[in-house]
């Protein structure tokens, strides 16, 4: 931000610059549309997708800034493997992303970080595994997200020193870790993992590693011709951070007792947290109450144990119909079955014999979620 808060004239000029980036206009609508990817399953609490409604930290920030810059934000649910090309081709305009998660970051434009992501390992509570360095995972199998890239571990995945098992949804990582004895750990953002465990009622079944695998800024990724919008976005983000508006958005998701602001994630403490003006506090209090109503704990009839077993059983029966439901529930699987294992390498043959109660392993995909 230059010389404190920008004047109305300066902010209007920023809006005009942002609109010069070539937005798409809706039918019969004079307001340009900004198509924002929220992914099919979201990335709670950063992106929360429930039926036709989007929310979450990144959505709330993007919606507020886009509105001020003269855009109408539209949610698009694009699978991870298609996001980069669809962004380059103009089918979507923006997606949340860390630069480090992008295979070819030089093709895109990134804003300043909105929050920071801290990836850690989640292990069963009774597991003796303690992660301090990649060597601690040698000869172990890690549950990972399909399409995600983990730069510190990629050389070990490719050499076969560490095995990865890909699943399509974040909450499925914990389900497989609970019901599959051959899995040792799952990789997830600390906040995302704790959010999911609270929602599923599984907090007591897992613990997270003290040492982080990575620590990246979570940004908005755009096409390179959106430089004017990125500059205007960064100006508004800095203003929101300085006047406490960003903290107020984060507070809407802090009721879980899990969230830390970016400054806390970096330095583990914040000496001062500014407050919103009194006129705006009532709005955020009402939004906070609405958020609590929309994120209630799971009812007993959808207990995670039954849901997890049914999900695993469906996947097993689809690819291994000879295995019974009773065997799936009790972990009594046939030993010595051959399972597909991802990209072959001299140290990691394409197939080997493993006593796994799981279907085919996914290939080594590249990251990230959104």
C-alpha positions in Angstrom: 0.0 0.0 0.0 1.3 3.4 -0.9 1.1 6.3 1.6 -1.5 4.6 3.8 -5.1 3.8 2.6 -5.6 4.7 -1.1 -8.0 7.5 -1.8 -11.3 7.0 -3.6 -9.7 8.3 -6.8 -6.8 6.0 -6.5 -9.0 3.0 -5.9 -11.2 3.9 -8.9 -8.1 4.0 -11.0 -7.1 0.6 -9.8 -10.5 -0.7 -10.7 -10.2 0.6 -14.2 -6.8 -1.0 -14.6 -8.2 -4.3 -13.4 -11.0 -4.2 -15.8 -8.5 -3.6 -18.6 -7.4 -7.3 -18.3 -10.0 -8.6 -20.6 -12.8 -10.0 -18.4 -15.8 -11.9 -19.6 -19.3 -10.3 -19.4 -22.4 -12.4 -18.5 -25.3 -12.4 -20.8 -27.3 -9.2 -20.3 -25.0 -8.1 -17.5 -22.7 -5.1 -17.5 -20.6 -6.5 -14.6 -17.6 -8.5 -15.7 -17.5 -12.1 -14.5 -14.4 -13.6 -12.8 -14.6 -17.4 -12.9 -12.9 -18.7 -9.8 -12.0 -22.4 -9.4 -13.1 -23.9 -6.1 -12.4 -27.5 -7.2 -15.1 -30.3 -7.1 -14.6 -31.1 -3.4 -13.3 -27.8 -2.1 -10.3 -27.5 0.3 -11.9 -26.7 3.7 -11.7 -24.4 5.4 -9.9 -22.4 2.6 -12.6 -23.5 0.1 -15.9 -25.0 1.2 -18.3 -26.4 -1.4 -21.8 -27.4 -0.3 -24.2 -28.0 -3.2 -24.4 -24.7 -5.1 -22.9 -22.6 -2.3 -19.2 -21.7 -2.0 -17.5 -20.3 1.1 -14.2 -20.5 2.9 -11.3 -18.2 3.6 -10.0 -17.9 0.1 -13.5 -17.5 -1.4 -14.5 -14.8 1.1 -11.3 -12.8 0.4 -11.6 -13.2 -3.3 -15.3 -12.3 -3.4 -14.8 -9.2 -1.3 -11.9 -7.9 -3.4 -13.4 -8.9 -6.7 -16.6 -6.9 -5.8 -14.6 -3.8 -5.0 -12.7 -4.1 -8.3 -16.0 -4.3 -10.2 -16.2 -8.1 -10.8 -18.9 -10.6 -10.1 -17.3 -13.8 -8.8 -18.6 -17.1 -10.2 -17.5 -20.5 -8.7 -16.2 -23.2 -11.1 -15.6 -26.7 -9.9 -12.6 -27.9 -12.0 -10.6 -31.1 -11.3 -7.0 -30.5 -10.4 -5.4 -32.1 -13.4 -7.4 -29.8 -15.8 -7.0 -26.5 -13.9 -3.7 -25.2 -15.4 -4.7 -25.8 -19.0 -8.2 -24.4 -18.6 -6.7 -21.3 -16.9 -4.3 -20.8 -19.8 -7.1 -21.4 -22.3 -9.4 -18.8 -20.7 -12.1 -21.2 -19.4 -11.4 -20.0 -15.9 -9.7 -16.8 -14.7 -8.2 -17.6 -11.3 -7.5 -20.5 -8.9 -6.0 -20.6 -5.4 -2.5 -22.0 -5.5 0.9 -22.0 -4.0 3.6 -21.2 -6.5 5.6 -24.2 -5.3 2.7 -26.6 -6.1 2.7 -25.6 -9.8 4.6 -27.7 -12.4 5.3 -24.7 -14.6 4.9 -21.6 -12.5 6.5 -19.3 -15.0 3.5 -19.6 -17.2 1.3 -18.0 -14.6 1.0 -14.9 -12.4 0.7 -15.1 -8.6 -0.6 -12.6 -6.2 0.8 -11.9 -2.7 0.0 -14.7 -0.2 -3.4 -14.5 1.4 -2.5 -17.1 4.1 0.2 -19.7 4.6 -0.1 -23.4 4.1 1.8 -25.7 6.5 1.9 -29.3 5.3 2.5 -31.9 8.0 2.2 -35.7 8.5 -0.8 -37.1 10.2 -0.3 -40.5 11.8 -2.5 -42.8 14.0 -2.4 -41.8 17.6 -0.7 -45.1 18.6 1.9 -45.0 15.8 5.6 -44.6 16.9 6.4 -42.7 13.7 8.0 -39.3 14.3 8.9 -37.3 11.2 12.0 -35.1 11.2 13.5 -35.8 7.8 12.6 -37.7 4.6 14.7 -40.7 5.7 12.2 -41.4 8.5 9.8 -42.4 5.8 12.0 -44.9 3.9 10.3 -48.2 3.2 7.0 -46.7 4.3 3.8 -45.9 2.4 2.3 -42.4 2.6 -1.3 -41.6 1.7 -1.3 -38.6 -0.7 -3.8 -36.5 -2.6 -4.3 -37.4 -6.3 -2.6 -34.8 -8.5 -0.7 -33.1 -5.8 3.0 -32.4 -5.9 5.2 -32.7 -2.8 8.6 -31.2 -3.9 10.7 -32.3 -0.8 9.6 -35.9 -1.3 9.4 -36.2 -5.1 12.9 -37.7 -5.6 12.1 -40.4 -3.0 8.7 -41.2 -4.6 10.4 -41.6 -8.0 13.2 -43.8 -6.7 10.8 -46.0 -4.7 12.4 -45.3 -1.3 9.0 -43.9 -0.2 5.8 -45.2 -1.6 2.8 -43.0 -2.2 -0.9 -44.0 -2.5 -3.1 -41.4 -4.1 -6.8 -40.8 -3.2 -9.1 -38.2 -4.7 -10.5 -36.5 -1.6 -8.7 -35.1 1.5 -11.0 -36.8 4.0 -10.4 -40.2 2.2 -6.7 -40.0 3.2 -7.7 -40.4 6.9 -10.2 -43.2 6.1 -7.5 -45.3 4.4 -5.0 -44.5 7.2 -7.5 -45.8 9.7 -8.6 -49.0 7.9 -5.4 -49.9 6.0 -2.6 -51.3 8.2 -0.1 -51.0 5.3 -0.4 -47.2 5.4 1.9 -45.2 7.7 1.1 -41.6 7.4 -1.0 -39.0 5.4 0.2 -35.6 4.1 -2.2 -32.7 4.6 -2.1 -29.0 5.5 -2.3 -28.8 9.3 -5.5 -26.7 9.4 -7.2 -28.8 6.6 -6.4 -32.0 8.4 -7.6 -30.8 11.8 -10.7 -29.4 10.2 -11.6 -32.7 8.6 -10.9 -34.7 11.7 -13.1 -32.5 13.7 -15.9 -32.7 11.1 -15.6 -36.5 11.1 -15.3 -36.9 14.8 -11.8 -38.5 14.5 -9.7 -36.0 16.5 -8.6 -38.6 19.0 -7.5 -41.1 16.4 -4.7 -39.0 14.9 -1.8 -36.7 15.7 0.2 -34.4 13.5 3.9 -34.1 13.2 5.7 -31.2 14.9 8.1 -30.9 12.0 6.6 -29.5 8.8 7.1 -31.0 5.4 6.6 -27.6 3.7 5.5 -24.0 4.4 4.2 -22.1 1.4 2.2 -19.0 0.7 -1.4 -19.7 -0.5 -2.0 -17.2 -3.4 -4.3 -16.5 -6.3 -2.9 -17.8 -9.6 -3.9 -15.9 -12.7 -2.9 -15.7 -16.4 0.0 -13.5 -17.1 -2.2 -10.9 -18.9 -4.0 -10.2 -15.6 -1.1 -8.1 -14.2 -3.3 -5.1 -13.6 -5.8 -7.2 -11.6 -3.0 -8.7 -9.6 -1.7 -5.3 -8.7 -5.1 -4.1 -7.6 -5.7 -7.3 -5.7 -2.5 -6.9 -3.8 -3.4 -3.3 -2.9 -6.8 -4.3 -1.5 -5.3 -7.3 0.3 -2.7 -5.1 2.0 -5.5 -2.7 3.1 -7.6 -5.6 4.5 -4.6 -7.0 6.4 -3.8 -3.6 7.8 -7.3 -2.6 9.0 -8.1 -6.0 10.4 -10.7 -7.0 7.8 -8.6 -10.1 6.8 -8.5 -11.2 10.5 -12.2 -10.8 10.7 -12.6 -13.2 7.8 -10.3 -15.7 9.4 -12.2 -15.4 12.6 -15.3 -16.7 10.9 -13.5 -20.0 10.6 -11.6 -19.8 13.9 -14.6 -21.3 15.9 -12.9 -24.7 15.5 -10.0 -23.5 17.6 -7.7 -24.6 14.8 -6.9 -21.6 12.7 -3.9 -19.4 12.9 -3.3 -16.2 11.0 -0.4 -16.1 8.5 1.7 -14.1 11.0 1.1 -16.9 13.6 1.9 -19.6 11.1 5.2 -17.8 10.3 6.3 -16.6 13.8 3.9 -18.6 16.0 2.7 -15.4 17.6 1.1 -12.1 16.8 1.7 -9.1 19.1 -1.2 -7.0 17.8 -4.4 -7.8 15.9 -6.3 -4.8 14.7 -10.1 -4.7 14.9 -12.7 -3.9 12.3 -14.4 -0.5 12.5 -17.5 -0.7 14.7 -19.8 -0.3 11.7 -18.5 -3.5 10.1 -18.3 -5.7 13.3 -22.0 -6.4 13.3 -21.8 -7.8 9.7 -19.0 -10.2 10.6 -20.7 -11.3 13.8 -23.8 -12.2 11.8 -21.6 -14.0 9.2 -19.9 -15.9 12.0 -23.2 -17.1 13.4 -24.3 -18.2 9.9 -21.1 -20.1 9.5 -21.6 -22.0 12.7 -25.0 -23.0 11.6 -23.7 -24.3 8.2 -20.9 -26.3 9.8 -22.5 -28.4 12.5 -20.9 -31.8 13.6 -22.0 -34.9 11.7 -25.2 -36.5 13.0 -24.9 -40.0 14.5 -26.5 -41.7 11.4 -23.5 -40.6 9.3 -20.8 -41.7 11.7 -17.3 -41.7 10.0 -16.6 -45.4 10.7 -19.6 -46.6 8.7 -19.0 -44.1 6.0 -15.3 -45.0 5.7 -15.9 -48.7 5.5 -18.6 -48.3 2.9 -16.3 -46.1 0.8 -13.4 -48.5 0.9 -15.7 -51.5 0.4 -17.2 -49.9 -2.8 -13.7 -49.3 -4.2 -12.6 -52.8 -3.4 -15.6 -54.5 -4.8 -15.4 -52.5 -8.0 -11.9 -53.7 -8.8 -11.7 -56.9 -6.7 -15.2 -58.4 -6.7 -14.0 -61.7 -5.3 -13.4 -60.1 -2.0 -16.4 -60.1 0.4 -17.8 -57.3 2.4 -17.0 -59.2 5.6 -13.4 -59.5 4.7 -13.2 -55.7 4.0 -14.7 -54.9 7.3 -12.4 -57.1 9.3 -9.2 -56.5 7.3 -9.0 -60.2 6.2 -7.7 -59.8 2.7 -6.0 -62.2 0.4 -2.2 -62.1 0.7 0.1 -62.0 -2.3 -2.2 -60.3 -4.8 -0.5 -58.2 -7.5 -1.3 -54.5 -7.4 -0.4 -51.8 -10.0 2.1 -49.3 -8.6 2.6 -46.1 -10.5 5.5 -45.1 -12.7 8.2 -47.8 -13.1 11.8 -47.2 -12.2 14.9 -49.4 -11.7 14.3 -49.1 -7.9 10.5 -49.3 -8.1 9.3 -51.9 -10.5 5.9 -51.4 -12.1 4.3 -54.3 -10.2 5.2 -56.2 -7.1 3.4 -58.5 -4.6 1.9 -56.6 -1.7 -0.6 -57.7 1.0 -2.7 -54.6 0.4 -6.4 -54.2 1.1 -6.6 -51.6 -1.6 -7.2 -51.3 -5.4 -4.7 -50.1 -8.0 -2.2 -47.5 -7.0 -2.3 -44.2 -8.8 0.5 -42.9 -10.9 2.8 -40.2 -9.7 0.8 -37.1 -10.4 1.7 -33.5 -10.0 0.1 -31.1 -7.7 -2.1 -29.1 -6.4 -5.6 -29.1 -5.2 -7.0 -26.1 -6.5 
